[in-house]
């Protein structure tokens, strides 16, 4: 492996790294918002909306991200909406992630015993207070492991962004290989940068997971 | 004396099962009513109807003059008037003892945090749990949890306390510490409806005993008459199961 080549590539990878992280996390925050809303609608059986939500989950969980991105990026302009590759990236990731996050939140909601609702109502709490102060905090600490697994999964899924010409890590690596044939160096840096992106998430994640478990279960 | 609770001809049915029907009960301010009866007789369900945790199919329940109905707009403020303590404590596991106590007064009654905290600490001291104020529920014994649950109901200043088999899930040596709290509440004139299987305690605390069987009030009266001279065979039979 040629060290000089590696060093000369690093600035390009850093640029791609920040783009990947930015779009990845924008997508993840969107996914969390969608997932929470969808899980709420399904768990509390909100009429009409819960039907739509179930269709949404099944649709996005059972189609590949690449296909979803193609639909948004190449399909939407055909009906008059043009969006940039970046927007397409995080919207696509958010929609895919939302369907996974919804399931994680839903299992959290289901883990809160009905007696919690009853004791809160008996104290005079409104439905809204019950949700925000009693159910959600308990549901989230149960959902943490699922949410974390999804976050890591979604960050890795960003590698398909290259297909819609986003200059992410994967795109940069493929581009450099195509231009200079320094395959070993380009792939080595690709792996290193993905690990740099994901390892902290895993480590901080398992710490949060432990804290959340301790909070509710005491173990 | 002022009537706090009035139950008129209340019926509870699930599809084809009748849990109870034609229930009538009046509770006056300061009165302690103890309800006993065999398992499955509907006594817990009856208690849960009183603050609309269960709906009723017929009749009406008036709490402090207001109709109890889960669908009514101010059901929250009606429920505030009936503090409830459950068999399984049901403290909020993600909050400390102090936070458990402060949640409802601050969120529901919009009371000042400092003032609520001071009251919470006074009440905790009274039940001997001041040192546990920053503990989480999982760090407490069953008896301690139940005392916290009682305080959590008290701090809302309810007109009436509904205690649903609050010692049924406790180890025997912890029953005492919880019942002592209830006895002291009775002495200070709290209005309470207590569902329990602790007969000696019932006798000590009750102003009036009510015996429910098969979804009906079979017999009621003052504790001496009730325990020493039961009128119905059904009650005699029931009380017999508690003596050796």
Interface residues (C-beta under 8 A of the other chain):
Chain A: X113 X115 X116 X118 X119 X120 X121 X122 X123 X124 X125 X126 X129 X133 X134 X137 X138 X141 X215 X216 X217 X218
Chain B: X51 X53 X76 X77 X79 X80 X82 X83 X84 X86 X88 X90 X91 X92 X93 X94 X103 X104 X107 X108 X109 X136 X138 X139 X149 X152 X153 X156
